[in-house]
Amino acid sequence: MIQMKTNLRARMGAREIYEALRDQILTRVYGTDGLLPSSRALAGEMGVARSTVTVAYEQLAAEGFIETRHGARPRVARAVVERGRVRVSSRPSAGKVRLSAFGERLRSDPPRWTEPPRGLIANFRYGELAPSDFPVLAWKKAVTAAMARKPERLAYDDPCGALRLRTALQGYLWRSRSVRCEVDQIVVVNGSQQGLDICARLLLDSSDRFVMEDPGYQMARHTFAATGAEMVPVPIDAGGLETARLAGIDARLAYVTPSHQYPLGGVMPIGRRHQLLAWARKTDAHVIEDDYDSEYRYDTKPIPPLHALEGGDNVIYLGTVSKTLSPTLRIGYLVVPTGLRSLFAAAKQIMDRHTPLIEQHALAVMLESGAYESHIRRARRRNAERQQALLDALRRRFGDRIRIEGTAAGLHVVVWFDDLPMKREDALVKAARANGVGIYPVSALFAASRRKTVGLVMGYSALEIAQIERGCKLLAQAMDKLD
């Protein structure tokens, strides 16, 4: 197979190389001022004579696509005319592509990632963090310490995660959240999303049902539905999931965010927590407790997580560093019942062997040194200030027109405009965008129940106070244009 691939490359001529590079330049694979490989390097990669690549480069230079200079790599010309993105021709399909049941479900109801719009004055998108909050020096020091350790071997590691990190997490979870567990119960995953995926694969079949908060976290709903299982939406109120409604529901698992319900921000009282655990024991179901932003509490005392309560044997605890360090790190962790540890280890191994080790050891260094918790304290203070600035600005600009939920904890609030009907939602989003403000309706997070008025999920953790105040001013101006 390798020899056949080499032979095919050897037959590639200057014309083919020229056309491929030209299309890549036009489709911005190589952007303006982008560096192309040297002729020697590309020739070696493609398995052709260097002179063949030189001819292709000379043609690109003659047509103004690249600039060449002796002793330097070719560079995409600044004067290349913007022609739009060229669609690379593809072989037409002979018919509809046959997909698995999962593929068909994904085709009919895909999760939609939208690239954040550029040039906004204030983007109230939830889930982003301020670059200024990232502990650059502490992280550099931790990575340097992790890299300084000479590995005993270069090999695959424990799929459940580095022992050093799991040991550090064990102590941290006990200190911060009263979670008592054995090191072997902790499984390090590539972000909370992979944790949800493993839970779905191991606990759900297409004939099963699962309980979701409504409204709730979309990506969890998509992940569980990908198995073909049926969702049972259960409404929430100020105390989170209305656990009384679980009576008579037979489901394999329930996904909840009891410490800070997403998106409405309610904190589940202790009575409901015990009621939820009793339902799980009775139906032999598992409860996935997503503690996604438990580090940020402002005017409430922490309530013990479900996992820490008596009867929490059926609870799978899910945490992440996406809201404390950065969502780009992709490090999360599960605390699983002892009886499921080997199954979760096997599933993790099949998925990706293990989470990257350097980042794991660096996080372990921060946890061991206390730098992680020091960073969290600083980030909590800053985000408390941001939240207060947002609340003050909203009340100043909108007064009694709004209701605000979810202020006790977290990195977002939900703002209800009870005098603005749902039919005006799209118009408000567009008017705000035209004013340089990014806003995001809560309606997309409802599965069954529907709101009659507009609500916005407003994140503030990526904004500075001046941006928050100006963003609210511009949002009010956009709102005035609708009246």
Rosetta blueprint (number, residue, H / E / L):
1 M L
2 I H
3 Q H
4 M H
5 K H
6 T H
7 N H
8 L H
9 R H
10 A H
11 R L
12 M L
13 G L
14 A H
15 R H
16 E H
17 I H
18 Y H
19 E H
20 A H
21 L H
22 R H
23 D H
24 Q H
25 I H
26 L H
27 T L
28 R L
29 V L
30 Y L
31 G L
32 T L
33 D L
34 G L
35 L E
36 L L
37 P L
38 S L
39 S H
40 R H
41 A H
42 L H
43 A H
44 G H
45 E H
46 M H
47 G L
48 V L
49 A L
50 R H
51 S H
52 T H
53 V H
54 T H
55 V H
56 A H
57 Y H
58 E H
59 Q H
60 L H
61 A H
62 A H
63 E L
64 G L
65 F L
66 I E
67 E E
68 T L
69 R L
70 H L
71 G L
72 A L
73 R L
74 P L
75 R E
76 V E
77 A L
78 R L
79 A L
80 V L
81 V L
82 E L
83 R L
84 G L
85 R L
86 V L
87 R L
88 V L
89 S L
90 S L
91 R L
92 P L
93 S L
94 A L
95 G L
96 K L
97 V L
98 R L
99 L L
100 S L
101 A H
102 F H
103 G H
104 E H
105 R H
106 L H
107 R H
108 S H
109 D L
110 P L
111 P L
112 R L
113 W L
114 T L
115 E L
116 P L
117 P L
118 R L
119 G L
120 L L
121 I L
122 A E
123 N E
124 F L
125 R L
126 Y L
127 G L
128 E L
129 L L
130 A L
131 P H
132 S H
133 D H
134 F L
135 P L
136 V H
137 L H
138 A H
139 W H
140 K H
141 K H
142 A H
143 V H
144 T H
145 A H
146 A H
147 M H
148 A H
149 R L
150 K L
151 P L
152 E L
153 R L
154 L L
155 A L
156 Y L
157 D L
158 D L
159 P L
160 C L
161 G L
162 A L
163 L H
164 R H
165 L H
166 R H
167 T H
168 A H
169 L H
170 Q H
171 G H
172 Y H
173 L H
174 W H
175 R H
176 S H
177 R H
178 S L
179 V L
180 R L
181 C L
182 E L
183 V H
184 D H
185 Q H
186 I E
187 V E
188 V E
189 V E
190 N L
191 G H
192 S H
193 Q H
194 Q H
195 G H
196 L H
197 D H
198 I H
199 C H
200 A H
201 R H
202 L H
203 L H
204 L L
205 D L
206 S L
207 S L
208 D L
209 R E
210 F E
211 V E
212 M E
213 E E
214 D E
215 P L
216 G L
217 Y L
218 Q H
219 M H
220 A H
221 R H
222 H H
223 T H
224 F H
225 A H
226 A L
227 T L
228 G L
229 A L
230 E E
231 M E
232 V E
233 P E
234 V E
235 P E
236 I E
237 D E
238 A L
239 G L
240 G E
241 L E
242 E L
243 T H
244 A H
245 R H
246 L H
247 A L
248 G L
249 I L
250 D L
251 A L
252 R L
253 L E
254 A E
255 Y E
256 V E
257 T L
258 P L
259 S L
260 H L
261 Q L
262 Y L
263 P L
264 L L
265 G L
266 G L
267 V L
268 M L
269 P L
270 I H
271 G H
272 R H
273 R H
274 H H
275 Q H
276 L H
277 L H
278 A H
279 W H
280 A H
281 R H
282 K H
283 T H
284 D L
285 A L
286 H E
287 V E
288 I E
289 E E
290 D E
291 D L
292 Y L
293 D L
294 S L
295 E L
296 Y L
297 R E
298 Y L
299 D L
300 T L
301 K L
302 P L
303 I L
304 P L
305 P L
306 L H
307 H H
308 A H
309 L L
310 E L
311 G L
312 G H
313 D H
314 N H
315 V E
316 I E
317 Y E
318 L E
319 G E
320 T E
321 V L
322 S L
323 K L
324 T L
325 L L
326 S L
327 P L
328 T L
329 L L
330 R L
331 I L
332 G E
333 Y E
334 L E
335 V E
336 V L
337 P L
338 T H
339 G H
340 L H
341 R H
342 S H
343 L H
344 F H
345 A H
346 A H
347 A H
348 K H
349 Q H
350 I H
351 M H
352 D H
353 R L
354 H L
355 T L
356 P L
357 L H
358 I H
359 E H
360 Q H
361 H H
362 A H
363 L H
364 A H
365 V H
366 M H
367 L H
368 E H
369 S H
370 G L
371 A H
372 Y H
373 E H
374 S H
375 H H
376 I H
377 R H
378 R H
379 A H
380 R H
381 R H
382 R H
383 N H
384 A H
385 E H
386 R H
387 Q H
388 Q H
389 A H
390 L H
391 L H
392 D H
393 A H
394 L H
395 R H
396 R H
397 R H
398 F H
399 G H
400 D H
401 R H
402 I E
403 R E
404 I E
405 E E
406 G L
407 T L
408 A L
409 A E
410 G L
411 L L
412 H E
413 V E
414 V E
415 V E
416 W E
417 F E
418 D E
419 D E
420 L E
421 P E
422 M H
423 K H
424 R H
425 E H
426 D H
427 A H
428 L H
429 V H
430 K H
431 A H
432 A H
433 R H
434 A H
435 N L
436 G L
437 V E
438 G E
439 I L
440 Y L
441 P E
442 V H
443 S H
444 A H
445 L H
446 F L
447 A L
448 A L
449 S L
450 R L
451 R L
452 K L
453 T E
454 V E
455 G E
456 L E
457 V E
458 M E
459 G E
460 Y L
461 S L
462 A L
463 L L
464 E L
465 I H
466 A H
467 Q H
468 I H
469 E H
470 R H
471 G H
472 C H
473 K H
474 L H
475 L H
476 A H
477 Q H
478 A H
479 M H
480 D H
481 K H
482 L H
483 D L
